[in-house]
Amino acid sequence: MALISEVADKIYEIKPEGKGHEVFPLCTVYLVVDDKTALVEVGSSVQIPDILQAVARLGYDINELSYIIPTHVHSDHAGGAGHLAQRLPRARVVAHPKAVKFLADQSIIDRLLQSRKIVFGDDADERFGGMLAIAAERFVPVEDGAGIDLGERKLEVILTPGHDPNHLCFLDSKTRGLFCGDALGGYFSETKSRMPACVPGSDPEVIIHSITKAKQFNPAMLFFSHGGTAADAIRIIQLALSDERQCADTALKALRAGEDQEKIARRLAGILAKESDLTPEEIRAFPNFKTMTVEGYRQSFKRKNLI
């Protein structure tokens, strides 16, 4: 059963039960209520029953949902979008135009799910569920600077590539809260711990540019998709900038020196532990820390011929 809380005015956090990395990589989902209602993030398809139950417990009719808004195409964020769209024929799916091409094509989705097994293991489909393509006419394609009008509030679209080339953040006009997806990585308030935004397919340099861009909007709070709501927005954004720069520099030097995955993971965990209540060993124990974070840096630097 999901944990539910109103974290800002008519914004409800629907969080997988558990703490911090115990539920990673399941996604925190946000129900935004106004004249029109939106679900920001959907999570993996295995989360849909909890989402439906949570919305009902809050007293809202899921059939009245206007928008399904995954921040990007990764299956831990958009995995349930196709299933939910199939169940809710009136809801529209918001995505960047280039992301629409991914989410509307089952053959591309199937390749994404195969890649997921490299990171999460051969049982990834059983753990997180499948992913269905969405008919192209169901989408609302949005570009940087667009707005999604919900009534008294608007969600401003901010293109923040790096973690994923077509990643979007959404700034709520009513609370100045930023739905930041994975643009800033993950943040777990209970332990003050971070996970870097770099994964296989990411670009560390572009991640840093996107975090800098997000900072310019001066958000009042952050709605993390891995973790939850955090109030001290500017401090956390600055921490994310510092961590991402240090981790990228450290990983590049270590890879050039020929260090193995385990040793690099120890170095990165040491950086992330500096402002956290967790020890480096506890951070290194985050699920798939090596196959996601260390491998993300290795692949990116190799693509750029830096190693």
C-alpha positions in Angstrom: 0.0 0.0 0.0 1.3 3.4 -1.0 2.1 6.2 1.6 0.0 9.3 0.9 0.5 12.8 2.1 -0.5 16.3 1.0 2.9 17.9 0.5 1.7 21.3 -0.9 -1.6 22.9 -1.7 -3.6 20.2 -3.5 -0.4 18.3 -4.4 -0.5 14.7 -3.0 2.6 12.6 -2.8 1.9 8.9 -3.5 5.0 7.1 -2.3 6.0 3.4 -2.4 5.9 2.0 1.1 9.4 1.8 2.7 12.3 4.1 3.2 14.8 5.6 0.9 16.7 3.0 -1.1 14.6 0.2 0.2 12.0 1.0 -2.5 14.4 2.3 -5.1 13.9 2.2 -8.1 10.1 2.5 -7.6 8.9 6.0 -8.3 7.2 8.6 -6.2 4.0 9.8 -8.0 2.3 13.1 -7.5 -1.4 13.9 -7.9 -2.0 17.6 -8.7 -5.6 18.7 -8.2 -7.3 21.7 -9.8 -10.1 22.3 -12.2 -8.2 19.7 -14.2 -6.2 16.9 -12.5 -2.8 15.6 -13.4 -0.7 12.7 -12.4 3.0 13.6 -12.6 5.0 10.4 -13.0 3.3 7.0 -13.2 6.1 4.8 -12.1 6.4 1.1 -13.1 3.3 -0.7 -14.2 3.4 -2.8 -11.0 2.6 0.5 -9.1 -0.7 1.1 -10.9 -2.9 -0.8 -8.3 -1.4 1.3 -5.5 -1.9 4.5 -7.5 -5.6 3.7 -8.2 -6.2 2.8 -4.6 -4.4 6.0 -3.4 -6.5 8.3 -5.6 -9.6 6.6 -4.4 -8.6 7.0 -0.7 -8.0 10.7 -1.4 -11.6 11.0 -2.6 -10.9 11.7 -6.3 -12.3 9.8 -9.3 -9.4 8.5 -11.4 -11.7 8.5 -14.4 -11.7 12.3 -14.2 -7.9 12.5 -14.7 -7.0 15.0 -17.4 -3.3 14.4 -17.8 -0.7 11.6 -17.4 2.7 13.3 -17.2 5.9 11.1 -17.1 9.0 13.3 -16.9 10.8 11.0 -19.4 10.6 7.6 -21.1 12.6 5.4 -18.6 10.4 2.5 -17.5 10.6 3.4 -13.8 8.8 6.7 -14.7 6.7 6.0 -17.7 6.4 2.2 -17.4 2.7 2.4 -16.3 1.7 5.2 -18.7 0.4 2.9 -21.4 -1.5 0.7 -19.0 -3.1 3.7 -17.3 -3.9 5.4 -20.7 -5.6 2.2 -21.8 -7.7 2.3 -18.6 -8.5 6.0 -18.8 -9.5 6.9 -22.4 -10.2 10.5 -21.6 -6.7 11.3 -20.2 -4.0 12.8 -22.4 -0.3 11.9 -22.1 2.1 14.9 -21.9 5.6 14.3 -23.3 8.3 16.0 -25.4 7.7 15.4 -29.1 10.9 13.2 -29.4 9.7 11.2 -26.4 6.4 10.6 -28.1 8.2 8.6 -30.8 9.5 6.3 -28.1 6.3 5.9 -26.1 4.2 5.3 -29.2 6.3 2.5 -30.7 6.1 -0.9 -29.1 9.2 -2.2 -30.8 11.3 0.7 -29.3 9.7 0.1 -25.9 10.6 -3.6 -26.1 14.3 -2.7 -26.8 14.2 -0.4 -23.7 12.9 -3.2 -21.6 15.7 -5.5 -22.8 18.2 -2.8 -21.9 16.6 -2.6 -18.4 17.6 -6.2 -17.8 21.3 -5.2 -18.1 20.9 -2.9 -15.1 18.3 -4.6 -13.0 18.7 -8.3 -13.9 16.8 -10.9 -15.9 13.9 -10.7 -13.5 13.3 -7.0 -14.2 10.0 -7.6 -16.1 8.6 -9.6 -13.1 9.8 -7.0 -10.6 8.6 -3.9 -12.3 6.1 -5.0 -14.9 5.7 -4.5 -18.6 5.2 -1.4 -20.7 2.6 -0.7 -23.4 2.8 1.7 -26.4 0.4 4.6 -26.4 -1.6 5.7 -29.5 0.0 8.8 -31.0 -3.3 10.7 -30.9 -3.4 10.4 -27.1 -0.4 12.7 -26.6 0.0 16.4 -25.9 3.5 17.1 -27.2 5.2 20.0 -25.3 8.4 21.9 -25.8 10.5 24.0 -23.5 8.5 27.0 -22.2 5.1 25.5 -22.8 2.4 25.5 -20.1 -0.2 23.0 -19.0 -3.2 24.9 -17.8 -5.0 23.1 -14.9 -7.2 26.0 -13.7 -5.9 28.2 -11.0 -2.4 26.7 -11.5 -0.3 26.1 -14.5 2.6 23.6 -15.0 5.5 25.3 -16.9 7.5 22.9 -19.0 11.3 23.1 -18.6 13.5 21.0 -20.9 16.2 19.5 -18.8 18.2 16.9 -20.8 21.2 15.0 -19.5 19.8 12.2 -17.5 17.7 11.5 -20.6 17.8 13.6 -23.8 14.1 14.5 -23.7 13.7 14.9 -19.9 11.2 17.5 -18.8 10.7 19.2 -15.4 7.5 21.0 -14.5 7.2 24.2 -12.4 3.9 24.6 -10.5 2.8 28.3 -10.7 0.8 28.1 -7.4 3.5 26.7 -5.1 6.7 27.4 -7.1 7.4 23.7 -6.6 9.5 21.9 -9.2 8.6 18.4 -10.3 12.2 17.5 -11.1 12.0 13.9 -12.2 15.6 12.6 -12.4 17.1 15.9 -13.6 18.7 16.5 -10.2 19.2 12.8 -9.4 17.4 11.3 -6.4 17.1 12.8 -2.9 16.0 11.0 0.2 15.1 13.6 2.9 15.1 11.0 5.7 18.8 10.4 5.3 19.8 13.5 3.4 21.2 11.2 0.8 21.5 11.7 -3.0 21.9 9.5 -6.0 23.6 11.0 -9.0 21.6 11.7 -12.2 24.0 9.8 -14.4 22.9 6.4 -15.6 23.6 4.5 -18.8 22.6 6.8 -21.7 23.1 10.0 -19.7 25.5 12.9 -20.4 27.1 14.2 -17.2 28.0 17.6 -18.8 24.5 18.2 -20.0 23.1 17.1 -16.5 25.2 19.9 -15.0 23.8 22.4 -17.5 20.2 21.3 -16.7 20.7 21.6 -13.0 22.0 25.1 -13.5 19.0 25.9 -15.6 16.6 24.5 -12.9 18.3 26.7 -10.3 17.5 29.9 -12.3 13.8 29.3 -11.8 14.3 29.7 -8.0 11.9 26.9 -7.0 10.5 27.0 -3.5 10.4 23.2 -3.1 11.4 20.1 -5.1 9.2 17.1 -5.9 11.7 14.3 -6.4 10.6 11.2 -8.3 13.1 9.0 -6.4 12.8 10.1 -2.8 10.0 12.7 -2.1 9.3 16.3 -1.4 12.1 18.6 -0.2 11.7 22.2 1.0 15.2 23.5 1.0 15.3 23.7 -2.7 18.2 26.0 -3.5 20.5 24.3 -1.1 19.7 20.9 -2.5 20.1 22.1 -6.1 23.5 23.6 -5.2 24.5 20.3 -3.5 23.4 18.4 -6.6 25.6 20.7 -8.8 28.6 20.1 -6.5 28.1 16.3 -6.3 27.5 15.9 -10.0 30.7 17.9 -10.9 32.8 16.0 -8.3 31.5 12.6 -9.3 32.0 13.2 -13.0 35.6 14.5 -12.5 36.4 11.6 -10.1 34.9 9.0 -12.4 36.8 10.3 -15.4 40.1 10.3 -13.6 39.6 6.9 -12.2 38.5 5.4 -15.5 41.6 6.9 -17.2 43.7 5.3 -14.5 42.2 1.9 -15.2 40.4 1.5 -11.9 37.7 -1.2 -11.7 34.0 -0.7 -11.1 34.2 -1.5 -7.4 37.0 1.0 -6.6 35.2 3.8 -8.6 32.0 3.0 -6.7 33.8 3.5 -3.4 35.2 6.8 -4.6 31.8 8.1 -5.7 30.1 6.9 -2.5 32.6 8.8 -0.5 31.6 12.1 -2.3 27.9 11.4 -1.8 28.3 10.6 1.9 29.8 14.0 2.8 26.5 15.7 3.4 24.5 12.6 4.1 23.5 10.7 7.3 24.6 7.5 5.5 28.1 6.1 5.4 29.9 5.5 2.1 29.3 1.8 2.5 25.5 2.3 2.9 25.4 4.5 -0.2 27.4 1.9 -2.2 24.9 -0.7 -1.1 22.1 1.2 -3.0 20.6 -1.3 -5.5 22.5 -1.3 -8.8 24.8 1.6 -7.7 27.6 0.1 -9.8 25.7 -1.0 -12.8 23.8 2.2 -13.0 26.0 5.1 -11.7 29.5 3.9 -12.4 28.5 2.3 -15.7 26.6 5.5 -16.7 29.8 7.5 -16.4 31.9 4.8 -18.2 29.5 4.7 -21.2 29.2 8.5 -21.5 33.0 9.1 -21.4 33.6 6.3 -23.9 31.0 7.7 -26.3 32.9 11.0 -26.2 36.3 9.3 -26.7 37.5 10.6 -23.3 38.6 7.1 -22.2 
